Amino acid sequence: MELLGGLEKSSEKVRRPLAERMRPTSLEEFMGQEHLLGEGKILRRMIESDEITSLIFWGPPGTGKTTFARIMAARTGADFVFFSAVTSGVKRVREIVEKAQAARSLRSQKTILFCDEIHRFNKAQQDAFLPHVENGTIILIGSTTENPSFEIVAPLLSRTTVLTLKLLSSDELTTIAERALKDDKRGLGKLGLTLEQGTLRFLVECAGGDARRLLNSLETLSLIVEPDSSGHRIANRENAAAALQRSVYLYDRAGEEHYNIISAMIKSLRGSDPDAALYWCTRMLESGEDPLFIARRLVVFASEDIGLADPVALSVAVAAKEAVYFVGLPEGRLNLTHAVLYLALAPKSNSVLRAMNAATEAARSTQAEPVPLHLRNAPTGLMKDHGYGNGYKYPHDYPGHVVEEEYLPEKLKGARFYRPDGQGAESENVGQKTGK
């Protein structure tokens, strides 16, 4: 029996998602991550020399973390064991280690244990890997979308190398999609699916650097487009929007329009126009922009263009970012709207930006300037004998908990980095010691 124009219903390949069927099986087929896989780069050298060490792959979904591990195992002849931190526990780790020990002693075969979403393991569970990574029983490759500095325990981090994967470019995603459309065995080639001009670009833009999302969209598109009288399936942007359950907007997340619209939102915020700022924010959301991208820009804006004129602005922006991450869409749009309106209406000051730039310039030009003796810590008698800490005035011993003191190096005495604008709450700082 046939399904979808020639693919056998009983075929295992049909039952597997397109993204899984099109998973690269070789380095030559792999797209992206040139900073890791390019000639002479770290991963390529590890694979070619068969000297693979334990690694943590950190990056967004759909960028090749699992595929990397499978290819490494295949190229080096290692036994590949897939392990999910969501569905498996420490008991499963022990079973894998026992088999790895046997493979190592009987066949001199390495075992690559790929732990998907390793950040889902708690500290005790992560600790279970330590002795086996240490003695080389397993080569651990963990994948995570979260910052390893916060989610992976320090002892495990010290025994692994963290490699950062990047979102795939539009060109790389386009190549992946074209391969899937042409491939008769693993892809959609037998369906005769053709995309009208602009349709593939639209799908690529909506994928947001995620190859899995792109291939899933293509597969859905192939199911909703009916064949014509000649058996061909021709899809347009409207079909693609239907497959994605999203309206069609002119918006290129990797191109000029992306930067034009985010620039328009920031400039509207800076100009204290809540309506325009909200309009541009909504345009991006309706076009499929990552809400966390918008939230990050709001966090930056809160310090760059408002600063101490309204110290609460940064808290509002950060809270919106956390809320969007926690709640997700569509409800998270409320949190972004809240933040956009607050930041647009807040008093504006760029004194934080100017202070940062001035301090940076001073720090770079005086990097060898010694810390004044009275500001140095003196934990030993020898340091005290050398004058460390001598003459330091403890502010809490003085009226108002403030004392006249010089805290800058000799070459920078009297320097001013922070100059309040006198806007909003910042007007209270004018004339204070911080403003000199």
C-alpha positions, 0 to 999 in steps of 0.5 A: 500500500502506498502513502503520499505519492509513492512512499510505502506506508509500512516503511519505517522511514515514513513513520519517522519524522522528516527531521529524523530521516534527514539527520546527517550521517557524516561530516560531509553532510553536516551543515553549519558550526564551521567554528567547530567543524571547519578545517583545523577546528577543535571538533574536526581535529578530535574526530580525525585524530580519534582523541575525543574527550568528554564534552558539553554541547551548549546551543539552541534546539535544532543546531546539531547537538545530537547529530554531532555525537552520533557522527563522532561515534560512527567515525571513531567506532565507539559504542553510542548510547543515547540517554535522556535526562528527562526519562532516565535516572542514575540506575540507567547510568550504572547499567551503561557503565557496566556495559562500557567497562565490559566493552573496554576490557573485552574489545578495547571499544570506547563508549560515548554516552550522550546525555540529552538535556543534561541540565535536567539532572540535579546535582546528585545525579550529575555527580554520578557521572564523575568517577566514570568520566574521570577514569575514562570508562565513558566519554560523556557528551552532554547537550543543553540549551541552558547556560552550563555555568549555572546548570552543570555542577563545577566538578563535571564542568572541570572534567569536560570541554564546553562547546557552543553551537550557533543558530544555523544561517539562512543559507544553511537552512535553505540548503537543508530544505532543498536537500529534503525536497529533492531526496527520494529515499529519506526526504520528500522527493517522491511527492513532487513538492515544489515551492513558489518563489518566496515560500522557502525563504518564508519557511527559513525565516520562521524557523529561526535558525532551527533545522528541526523546526524547518523540516517539521514545517516542510513535512506539514506543508507536504501534507496539506498541499493537494496534488494537481492533475499531473500529480505535482504539489505546488505550495505558496506562502499562504500554504506555508502560513497555514502549515505554521498556523501563522499569518504572512508578514514581510519580515526577515529575521536574518535580514534588513527588515529585522534590524529596521523594525527593532531599530524603530521600536528602540527609537520609539521607546527613546522618543517616549512614544508608547503607541509606536513602540508597542506597534513595532513590538507587536509587528515583530511578535506577529511575524514570529520573532523570538519574544526573548530577543525583544525582551533582551533588547528591553533590558539593554534599553532600560540601562542605556536610555533610562538608567538612574532617571528611573531605577525601577525600569531595569527591574521591570525589563528583567521581570518581563524577560523572566515572565516571558521565559516562564509563561511563554506565548501567547500570554507572555505578550502581556508581559512584553506590552507591560514593559514596553509601555513602562519604558516608553513612559519613563524619564530618559537619561543616558548617563549610565552609558556615558559613565560606562564609556568614560570608565572603560576608556580610563581603565584601558589607559591605566591598567598598570596603575596600582591600588592605593595602599589605604584601599588594599586588604591586609590579611597578614602582618607582613602586609600591614607592615608594608602599609596595606590598609593604613589610613583607611577611613571607615565611612560608618564611623562618620556622620551620615556614613559618608567621609571625604576619601580618595578611592581612585588611583593616583593618575585618576584623582578627581576624574568624573565618569558619572554625570547625572542628567537631572532627569526623574529620580536622577535629579536627586543625585545632582550635587552629591559626591557621586556627581562631584 
